[in-house]
Amino acid sequence: MTTTSNPAGIILNAAGWLFGVVAMAIGIINMFWGNDPGFGVFIFLLAFLFLPPVNAFLKKTTGFAIPQIAKWLLGFFILWASLGVGELFDKIHLMLASL
């Protein structure tokens, strides 16, 4: 749990929330406008690992928190898979065209 006396923790929490929400949005776009909804569900579920309450829950129940390096690698994988291989920008264009 972070407090105002730990500014680095506050920044990490904010970054976790930001990337978690962005990854969830990427997952939703892939679920409904992609050709592989399973991939979108996979990305959506992985996004939960970045949310601070999920990490706190894992630490409380199992005594193990996800290491920061694992989050960095997972974040890189999500961005690489969705931007490079997953053609996210094309899917966003399809999404906007269907509205």
DSSP file (Angstrom, degrees, kcal/mol; ACC not computed):
  #  RESIDUE AA STRUCTURE BP1 BP2  ACC     N-H-->O    O-->H-N    N-H-->O    O-->H-N    TCO  KAPPA ALPHA  PHI   PSI    X-CA   Y-CA   Z-CA
    1    1 A M              0   0    0      0, 0.0     2,-0.3     0, 0.0     8,-0.1   0.000 360.0 360.0 360.0 131.2    0.0    0.0    0.0
    2    2 A T        -     0   0    0      7,-0.1     2,-0.2     8,-0.0     0, 0.0  -0.704 360.0-170.0 -99.9 150.7    1.4    3.4   -1.0
    3    3 A T    >   -     0   0    0     -2,-0.3     3,-1.6     3,-0.0     7,-0.2  -0.701  44.1 -92.0-124.6 179.8    1.1    6.6    0.9
    4    4 A T  T 3  S+     0   0    0      1,-0.3     6,-0.0    -2,-0.2    -2,-0.0   0.656 120.4  67.9 -70.7 -13.2    1.9   10.2    0.1
    5    5 A S  T 3  S+     0   0    0      1,-0.2    -1,-0.3     2,-0.1    -3,-0.0   0.528  95.2  60.0 -82.0  -3.8    5.3    9.7    1.8
    6    6 A N    <>  +     0   0    0     -3,-1.6     4,-1.6     1,-0.1     3,-0.4  -0.737  59.6 171.2-123.6  81.8    6.3    7.3   -1.1
    7    7 A P  H  > S+     0   0    0      0, 0.0     4,-2.2     0, 0.0     5,-0.2   0.835  78.4  57.5 -63.9 -31.4    6.1    9.3   -4.3
    8    8 A A  H  > S+     0   0    0      1,-0.2     4,-2.3     2,-0.2     5,-0.2   0.898 106.1  50.2 -64.8 -38.1    7.7    6.5   -6.4
    9    9 A G  H  > S+     0   0    0     -3,-0.4     4,-2.4     2,-0.2    -1,-0.2   0.869 108.5  52.2 -66.0 -36.9    5.0    4.1   -5.3
   10   10 A I  H  X S+     0   0    0     -4,-1.6     4,-2.5    -7,-0.2    -2,-0.2   0.910 110.4  48.0 -65.4 -41.7    2.3    6.6   -6.3
   11   11 A I  H  X S+     0   0    0     -4,-2.2     4,-2.6     2,-0.2    -2,-0.2   0.911 111.8  49.4 -65.8 -42.3    3.8    6.9   -9.7
   12   12 A L  H  X S+     0   0    0     -4,-2.3     4,-2.4     2,-0.2    -2,-0.2   0.901 111.5  49.5 -64.1 -40.1    4.1    3.1  -10.1
   13   13 A N  H  X S+     0   0    0     -4,-2.4     4,-2.6     2,-0.2    -2,-0.2   0.931 112.0  47.8 -62.6 -45.3    0.4    2.8   -9.1
   14   14 A A  H  X S+     0   0    0     -4,-2.5     4,-2.7     1,-0.2    -2,-0.2   0.907 112.5  49.0 -62.8 -41.6   -0.7    5.4  -11.5
   15   15 A A  H  X S+     0   0    0     -4,-2.6     4,-2.9     2,-0.2     5,-0.3   0.891 110.4  51.8 -64.9 -38.7    1.4    3.8  -14.3
   16   16 A G  H  X S+     0   0    0     -4,-2.4     4,-2.3     2,-0.2    -2,-0.2   0.926 112.0  45.3 -62.7 -45.4   -0.2    0.4  -13.4
   17   17 A W  H  X S+     0   0    0     -4,-2.6     4,-2.4     2,-0.2     5,-0.2   0.930 114.8  48.6 -62.6 -45.3   -3.7    1.8  -13.6
   18   18 A L  H  X S+     0   0    0     -4,-2.7     4,-2.3     1,-0.2    -2,-0.2   0.952 115.9  40.9 -62.0 -51.4   -2.9    3.6  -16.9
   19   19 A F  H  X S+     0   0    0     -4,-2.9     4,-2.8     1,-0.2     5,-0.2   0.882 113.6  54.9 -67.9 -35.7   -1.3    0.7  -18.7
   20   20 A G  H  X S+     0   0    0     -4,-2.3     4,-2.0    -5,-0.3    -1,-0.2   0.925 111.0  44.2 -61.1 -44.6   -4.0   -1.7  -17.3
   21   21 A V  H  X S+     0   0    0     -4,-2.4     4,-2.2     2,-0.2    -2,-0.2   0.905 114.2  49.6 -67.6 -41.3   -6.8    0.4  -18.7
   22   22 A V  H  X S+     0   0    0     -4,-2.3     4,-2.3    -5,-0.2    -2,-0.2   0.919 111.8  48.5 -63.4 -43.2   -5.0    0.9  -22.0
   23   23 A A  H  X S+     0   0    0     -4,-2.8     4,-2.3     2,-0.2    -1,-0.2   0.864 109.5  53.0 -66.3 -35.3   -4.4   -2.9  -22.3
   24   24 A M  H  X S+     0   0    0     -4,-2.0     4,-2.5    -5,-0.2    -1,-0.2   0.911 108.9  49.7 -64.2 -41.2   -8.0   -3.6  -21.4
   25   25 A A  H  X S+     0   0    0     -4,-2.2     4,-2.5     2,-0.2    -2,-0.2   0.906 109.9  51.0 -63.0 -41.2   -9.1   -1.3  -24.2
   26   26 A I  H  X S+     0   0    0     -4,-2.3     4,-2.3     1,-0.2    -2,-0.2   0.910 110.5  50.0 -61.3 -41.9   -6.7   -3.1  -26.6
   27   27 A G  H  X S+     0   0    0     -4,-2.3     4,-2.0     2,-0.2    -2,-0.2   0.911 110.1  49.3 -63.0 -43.0   -8.3   -6.4  -25.5
   28   28 A I  H  X S+     0   0    0     -4,-2.5     4,-2.0     2,-0.2     5,-0.3   0.915 110.4  50.5 -64.0 -42.8  -11.8   -5.1  -26.1
   29   29 A I  H  X S+     0   0    0     -4,-2.5     4,-2.4     1,-0.2     5,-0.3   0.921 112.5  47.1 -60.3 -43.4  -10.9   -3.8  -29.5
   30   30 A N  H  X S+     0   0    0     -4,-2.3     4,-0.8     1,-0.2     6,-0.4   0.821 109.4  55.5 -69.1 -29.9   -9.4   -7.2  -30.4
   31   31 A M  H  < S+     0   0    0     -4,-2.0    -1,-0.2     9,-0.2    -2,-0.2   0.915 121.9  23.8 -66.4 -42.6  -12.4   -9.1  -29.1
   32   32 A F  H  < S+     0   0    0     -4,-2.0    -2,-0.2    -5,-0.1    -3,-0.2   0.709 133.4  29.8-103.4 -22.1  -15.0   -7.3  -31.2
   33   33 A W  H  < S+     0   0    0     -4,-2.4    -3,-0.2    -5,-0.3     2,-0.2   0.320 102.3  83.9-121.4   7.4  -13.2   -6.0  -34.2
   34   34 A G  S  < S-     0   0    0     -4,-0.8    53,-0.0    -5,-0.3    -4,-0.0  -0.481  80.0-119.8-101.7 176.5  -10.4   -8.5  -34.7
   35   35 A N  S    S+     0   0    0      1,-0.2    -4,-0.1    -2,-0.2    -5,-0.1   0.361 104.8  52.1 -96.1   4.5  -10.3  -11.8  -36.4
   36   36 A D    >>  +     0   0    0     -6,-0.4     4,-1.2     1,-0.1     3,-0.8  -0.706  56.7 176.4-141.2  86.7   -9.3  -13.6  -33.2
   37   37 A P  H 3> S+     0   0    0      0, 0.0     4,-2.2     0, 0.0     5,-0.2   0.794  81.5  64.4 -62.9 -26.7  -11.6  -12.8  -30.2
   38   38 A G  H 3> S+     0   0    0      1,-0.2     4,-2.4     2,-0.2     5,-0.1   0.880  99.6  52.4 -62.4 -37.9   -9.6  -15.3  -28.1
   39   39 A F  H <> S+     0   0    0     -3,-0.8     4,-2.5     2,-0.2    -1,-0.2   0.896 108.1  51.6 -63.7 -40.1   -6.6  -13.1  -28.4
   40   40 A G  H  X S+     0   0    0     -4,-1.2     4,-2.5   -10,-0.3    -2,-0.2   0.902 109.8  48.2 -63.8 -41.3   -8.6  -10.1  -27.2
   41   41 A V  H  X S+     0   0    0     -4,-2.2     4,-2.6     2,-0.2     5,-0.2   0.912 110.8  52.5 -63.6 -42.0   -9.8  -12.1  -24.2
   42   42 A F  H  X S+     0   0    0     -4,-2.4     4,-2.2     2,-0.2    -2,-0.2   0.925 112.1  44.1 -59.4 -47.3   -6.2  -13.1  -23.5
   43   43 A I  H  X S+     0   0    0     -4,-2.5     4,-1.8     2,-0.2    -1,-0.2   0.899 112.2  53.6 -65.5 -40.9   -5.0   -9.5  -23.6
   44   44 A F  H  X S+     0   0    0     -4,-2.5     4,-0.6     1,-0.2    -2,-0.2   0.911 111.3  45.2 -60.5 -43.5   -7.9   -8.3  -21.5
   45   45 A L  H >< S+     0   0    0     -4,-2.6     3,-0.9     1,-0.2     4,-0.4   0.880 110.1  53.8 -70.0 -37.6   -7.2  -10.9  -18.8
   46   46 A L  H >< S+     0   0    0     -4,-2.2     3,-1.4     1,-0.2     4,-0.3   0.833  98.0  66.9 -63.2 -30.9   -3.4  -10.1  -18.9
   47   47 A A  H >< S+     0   0    0     -4,-1.8     3,-1.6     1,-0.3     4,-0.5   0.803  87.6  67.4 -61.4 -29.0   -4.3   -6.4  -18.3
   48   48 A F  G X< S+     0   0    0     -3,-0.9     3,-1.0    -4,-0.6    -1,-0.3   0.794  86.8  68.5 -62.5 -26.6   -5.6   -7.2  -14.8
   49   49 A L  G <  S+     0   0    0     -3,-1.4    -1,-0.3    -4,-0.4    -2,-0.2   0.701  96.3  54.8 -66.7 -17.6   -2.1   -8.1  -13.7
   50   50 A F  G <  S+     0   0    0     -3,-1.6    -1,-0.2    -4,-0.3   -30,-0.2   0.648  83.3 100.6 -88.7 -16.1   -1.1   -4.4  -14.0
   51   51 A L  S X> S-     0   0    0     -3,-1.0     4,-1.8    -4,-0.5     3,-0.7  -0.554  72.5-137.0 -75.4 128.4   -3.9   -3.1  -11.8
   52   52 A P  H 3> S+     0   0    0      0, 0.0     4,-2.5     0, 0.0     5,-0.2   0.838 100.6  55.2 -56.3 -38.4   -2.6   -2.3   -8.2
   53   53 A P  H 3> S+     0   0    0      0, 0.0     4,-2.3     0, 0.0     5,-0.1   0.876 107.9  50.2 -64.5 -33.2   -5.6   -3.9   -6.4
   54   54 A V  H <> S+     0   0    0     -3,-0.7     4,-2.5    -6,-0.2     5,-0.2   0.914 111.3  48.0 -68.2 -41.9   -5.0   -7.2   -8.2
   55   55 A N  H  X S+     0   0    0     -4,-1.8     4,-2.3     2,-0.2    -1,-0.2   0.898 112.3  49.3 -64.2 -40.4   -1.3   -7.2   -7.3
   56   56 A A  H  X S+     0   0    0     -4,-2.5     4,-2.3     2,-0.2    -2,-0.2   0.892 110.8  50.7 -65.6 -39.3   -2.2   -6.4   -3.7
   57   57 A F  H  X S+     0   0    0     -4,-2.3     4,-2.7     2,-0.2     5,-0.3   0.919 110.4  48.9 -64.0 -43.8   -4.7   -9.2   -3.7
   58   58 A L  H  X>S+     0   0    0     -4,-2.5     4,-2.7     1,-0.2     6,-0.9   0.914 112.5  48.6 -61.3 -42.4   -2.1  -11.7   -5.0
   59   59 A K  H  X5S+     0   0    0     -4,-2.3     4,-1.0     4,-0.2    -1,-0.2   0.893 114.0  46.6 -64.7 -39.4    0.4  -10.6   -2.4
   60   60 A K  H  <5S+     0   0    0     -4,-2.3    -2,-0.2    -5,-0.2    -1,-0.2   0.903 120.8  35.6 -70.7 -41.3   -2.1  -10.9    0.4
   61   61 A T  H  <5S+     0   0    0     -4,-2.7    -2,-0.2    -5,-0.2    -3,-0.2   0.863 135.4  19.0 -84.3 -36.4   -3.4  -14.4   -0.7
   62   62 A T  H  <5S-     0   0    0     -4,-2.7    -3,-0.2    -5,-0.3    -2,-0.2   0.620  92.1-125.1-109.6 -15.9   -0.3  -16.0   -2.0
   63   63 A G  S  <<S+     0   0    0     -4,-1.0     2,-0.4    -5,-0.7    -4,-0.2   0.553  79.8 106.3  80.0   7.0    2.5  -13.9   -0.5
   64   64 A F        -     0   0    0     -6,-0.9     2,-0.3    -9,-0.0    -2,-0.2  -0.980  50.1-167.8-124.8 127.6    3.8  -13.4   -4.0
   65   65 A A        -     0   0    0     -2,-0.4    -9,-0.1    -6,-0.1   -10,-0.1  -0.829  36.5 -99.3-108.4 153.0    3.6  -10.2   -6.0
   66   66 A I        -     0   0    0     -2,-0.3     5,-0.1   -17,-0.1    -7,-0.0  -0.569  44.5-118.8 -71.5 124.4    4.4   -9.9   -9.7
   67   67 A P     >  -     0   0    0      0, 0.0     4,-1.7     0, 0.0     3,-0.4  -0.280  15.7-120.5 -64.7 150.5    7.9   -8.6  -10.1
   68   68 A Q  H  > S+     0   0    0      1,-0.2     4,-2.5     2,-0.2     5,-0.2   0.862 112.5  56.4 -60.1 -38.1    8.4   -5.3  -11.9
   69   69 A I  H  > S+     0   0    0      1,-0.2     4,-2.4     2,-0.2    -1,-0.2   0.877 105.6  51.8 -64.4 -35.2   10.6   -6.8  -14.6
   70   70 A A  H  > S+     0   0    0     -3,-0.4     4,-2.5     2,-0.2    -1,-0.2   0.887 109.5  49.8 -66.7 -38.1    7.9   -9.3  -15.3
   71   71 A K  H  X S+     0   0    0     -4,-1.7     4,-2.8     2,-0.2    -2,-0.2   0.900 110.2  50.5 -66.4 -40.1    5.4   -6.5  -15.8
   72   72 A W  H  X S+     0   0    0     -4,-2.5     4,-2.4     2,-0.2    -2,-0.2   0.936 113.3  45.1 -62.1 -46.0    7.8   -4.7  -18.1
   73   73 A L  H  X S+     0   0    0     -4,-2.4     4,-2.3     2,-0.2    -2,-0.2   0.903 114.2  48.9 -65.2 -41.1    8.3   -7.8  -20.2
   74   74 A L  H  X S+     0   0    0     -4,-2.5     4,-2.5     2,-0.2    -2,-0.2   0.901 110.9  50.6 -64.9 -41.2    4.5   -8.5  -20.2
   75   75 A G  H  X S+     0   0    0     -4,-2.8     4,-2.4     2,-0.2    -2,-0.2   0.904 109.9  50.2 -62.6 -41.7    3.8   -4.9  -21.2
   76   76 A F  H  X S+     0   0    0     -4,-2.4     4,-2.8     1,-0.2     5,-0.2   0.915 110.7  50.0 -62.0 -42.4    6.3   -5.1  -24.0
   77   77 A F  H  X S+     0   0    0     -4,-2.3     4,-3.0     2,-0.2     5,-0.3   0.922 110.2  49.7 -61.8 -45.0    4.7   -8.3  -25.2
   78   78 A I  H  X S+     0   0    0     -4,-2.5     4,-2.2     1,-0.2     5,-0.3   0.932 114.6  44.1 -61.8 -45.9    1.2   -6.8  -25.2
   79   79 A L  H  X>S+     0   0    0     -4,-2.4     4,-2.7     2,-0.2     5,-0.6   0.921 116.1  46.8 -65.3 -43.3    2.3   -3.7  -27.1
   80   80 A W  I  X>S+     0   0    0     -4,-2.8     4,-1.7    -5,-0.2     5,-1.5   0.929 114.7  46.5 -64.0 -45.1    4.3   -5.8  -29.6
   81   81 A A  I  <>S+     0   0    0     -4,-3.0     5,-2.3    -5,-0.2    -1,-0.2   0.869 120.6  37.2 -68.1 -36.3    1.5   -8.3  -30.2
   82   82 A S  I  <5S+     0   0    0     -4,-2.2     6,-1.8    -5,-0.3    -2,-0.2   0.878 124.8  35.6 -87.1 -37.7   -1.2   -5.7  -30.6
   83   83 A L  I  <5S+     0   0    0     -4,-2.7     6,-0.3    -5,-0.3    -3,-0.2   0.903 130.4  26.3 -82.3 -42.1    0.6   -3.0  -32.5
   84   84 A G  I  <<S+     0   0    0     -4,-1.7     3,-0.2    -5,-0.6    -3,-0.2   0.969 137.0  17.8 -86.1 -64.2    2.9   -5.1  -34.7
   85   85 A V  I   <S+     0   0    0     -5,-1.5    -3,-0.2     1,-0.2    -4,-0.2   0.872 125.9  51.8 -79.1 -38.9    1.3   -8.5  -35.2
   86   86 A G  S   <S-     0   0    0     -5,-2.3    -1,-0.2    -6,-0.3    -4,-0.2   0.521  93.9-136.9 -81.6  -5.2   -2.3   -7.6  -34.2
   87   87 A E     >  +     0   0    0     -3,-0.2     4,-1.7    -4,-0.2     3,-0.4   0.926  31.3 177.2  49.9  55.3   -2.6   -4.6  -36.5
   88   88 A L  H  > S+     0   0    0     -6,-1.8     4,-2.4     1,-0.2     5,-0.2   0.862  72.3  56.0 -59.2 -40.5   -4.3   -2.5  -33.8
   89   89 A F  H  > S+     0   0    0     -6,-0.3     4,-2.0     1,-0.2    -1,-0.2   0.869 106.3  50.8 -65.5 -35.6   -4.5    0.7  -35.9
   90   90 A D  H  > S+     0   0    0     -3,-0.4     4,-2.2     2,-0.2    -1,-0.2   0.885 110.9  49.4 -65.6 -38.1   -6.4   -1.2  -38.7
   91   91 A K  H  X S+     0   0    0     -4,-1.7     4,-2.5     2,-0.2    -2,-0.2   0.870 108.6  52.1 -69.5 -36.4   -8.9   -2.5  -36.1
   92   92 A I  H  X S+     0   0    0     -4,-2.4     4,-2.7     2,-0.2    -1,-0.2   0.905 108.7  51.4 -64.4 -39.7   -9.4    0.9  -34.6
   93   93 A H  H  X S+     0   0    0     -4,-2.0     4,-2.2     2,-0.2    -2,-0.2   0.926 110.7  47.9 -62.2 -44.2  -10.2    2.2  -38.1
   94   94 A L  H  X S+     0   0    0     -4,-2.2     4,-1.6     2,-0.2    -2,-0.2   0.903 111.3  51.6 -61.1 -40.8  -12.7   -0.7  -38.5
   95   95 A M  H  X S+     0   0    0     -4,-2.5     4,-0.5     1,-0.2     3,-0.3   0.939 112.1  44.8 -62.7 -47.4  -14.2    0.2  -35.1
   96   96 A L  H >< S+     0   0    0     -4,-2.7     3,-0.7     1,-0.2    -1,-0.2   0.848 111.3  53.9 -66.8 -33.8  -14.6    3.9  -36.0
   97   97 A A  H 3< S+     0   0    0     -4,-2.2    -1,-0.2     1,-0.2    -2,-0.2   0.795 106.1  53.1 -70.2 -28.1  -16.0    3.0  -39.4
   98   98 A S  H 3<        0   0    0     -4,-1.6    -1,-0.2    -3,-0.3    -2,-0.2   0.544 360.0 360.0 -86.1  -5.4  -18.7    0.8  -37.9
   99   99 A L    <<        0   0    0     -3,-0.7    -1,-0.2    -4,-0.5    -2,-0.1   0.469 360.0 360.0 -84.6 360.0  -20.0    3.5  -35.5
